[in-house]
Amino acid sequence: MNKYSNELINNFPEYLFNEINQKKITARHLGKDIIDLGYGNPDLPTHDKVVDKLIETAKLKKNHKYSVSKGIFGLREAIAIKYEKNYQVNLDANSNVVNTIGSKEGLTHLLMSVLNPGDKVVVQDPSYPIHHFAPLIARAETIKVNCLDKSAFLTELNDILKKTKIKLLLISFPHNPTTLTVDQIFYDSLVELAEKYNFLIVNDFAYSDIYFEGNKPPSLLSSDKNLQHCVELYSLTKGYSMAGWRVGFAVGNADAVAAVTKLKSYIDYGTFQPIQIASTVALKELDEYPFELSTVYKERRELVVEHLEDLDFIVQESDATMFVWAKLPEKFDKDSLKFSLDILEKSNVAVSPGVGFGKFGEGYIRIALVENKQRIRQAMKNIKAAL
C-alpha cells in the first residue's frame, strides 16, 4: 500500500493483465520473439493524408498555443456531419459534442461529471476494464450484469430496474471483449427503459467503424433522436487506426455534454491543435479508410477462427471489432489466466484471459487481430504445437 495514495487507489485490485505483461517483457529480454495478440493496439498505419496534415499544421507557429478543451469547432462539426450522414442523428456541434482525449478519458470524466457518490451504475460483465473502474473513480456503485447473452442481459436489467434506482447504464456495442453486436430494436428497448425509469445510457461506440459484410453497427442515438437519455463515446482509434493520437468524442444529451465540457475546462486545454486539424481531415475526407481496415481485420479473423475451431475452441460469431472471443475447450477447466500464462511460456504467443474483463469472462480468451497474417498463422501453429 502506498502511504500517499488515497483509499480509492489503495482499493483498486492489481491489474490482472500485469502478470502477463511482465512475462512478455521478461521473455523479450531473453531474446524470445513474442507474438502479442493480447494487447488491442492496432498495427495498421494512420492514413498518409492525416499524417501529412499533422506535419503541415505542426509547422505553423499559431498552432503551438493552447487549444480549447472542448475541441476546435471544425472537428466538432465534422463528427456532427458524420452522425447525420451515417445515423441520421442531428447533433449541434456546440451543445451536443465535446472532443475528448480518447474514449477512456472521455468516459471517466463524463462519469465524474454526471454521477454523485453512491449513485448506482449498471455495467456489463465481461467488459473493457475502464468500464468497471470509471464508475468507481466517480465514487459510484456498480451492478454487474452478465452480457454473454443479449436477451438474458435485457431480462436481468429489467429485473434490476424493478427493484433498484439506477443513475446510469454503461454499455458498449460492438462489444469488447465478446465482439457481440446488437440491432436498433435492442437500443429501442433500452431507451424505453430509460424513459420509464429515468436514467442515462452511455454507449462506448469505439468499434463502430470496424465491421464486415456491410453489417454497419447502429448508433444508440438513433433510438433517442431527441437526445434525452443517451450519450455515445466515439473514437478515431480503431476505425482510422489512430490509437496514439488520442482523439475521441462524447456526443448526445446536451446536459451531460455540458457537464463534462465544464469539468474538462478545469482540467485540460484539449489535444494539440494540429492533431485536431488532422483528425478533421480524417472525418471529412477518408470515409473509405475504415472499410479498407475492416477488410484486413476480416481476413485475419477468418484465419484465427479456422485454427481455433480446429483446436475445439468455441468461437463467438461476429461481424465487427478487431477481436476474436473464444471459449476454452473443456480440458482447460475454465482457467483462462492459467491457460494464457501457459500458452505464453510454451508458444511465445500472448492472448488475453477472459477473466481479466470480469468474472463472467472466465473460461474464455480474447485474441486481438493486430499482427499480419503471416505472424498470425505462425502464432496459431505455435499454439497448436503447445496444446
Buried (B, 14 or more C-beta within 10 A) or exposed (E): EEEEEEEEEEEEEEEBBEBBBEBBEEBEEEEEEBBBBBEBEBBBEBBEBBBEBBEBBBEEEEBEEEBBBBBBEBBBBBBBBBBEEBBEBEBBBBBBBBBBBBBBBBBBBBBBBBBEEEBBBBBBBBBBBBBBBBBBBBBBBBBBBBBBEBEEBBEBBEEBBEEEEBBBBBBBBBBBBBBBBBEBEBBBBBBEBBEEBEBBBBBBBBBBBBBBEEEBBBBBBBBBEEBBBBBBBBBBBBBBBBBEBBBBBBBBBBBBBBBBBEBBBEEBEBBBBBBBBBBBBBBBBBEEBBBEBBEBBBEBBEBBBEBBEEEEBBBBEBBBBBBBBBBBBEEBEBBBBEBBBBBBEEBBBBBBBBBBBBEBBBBBBBBBBBBEBEBBBBBBEBBEEBB
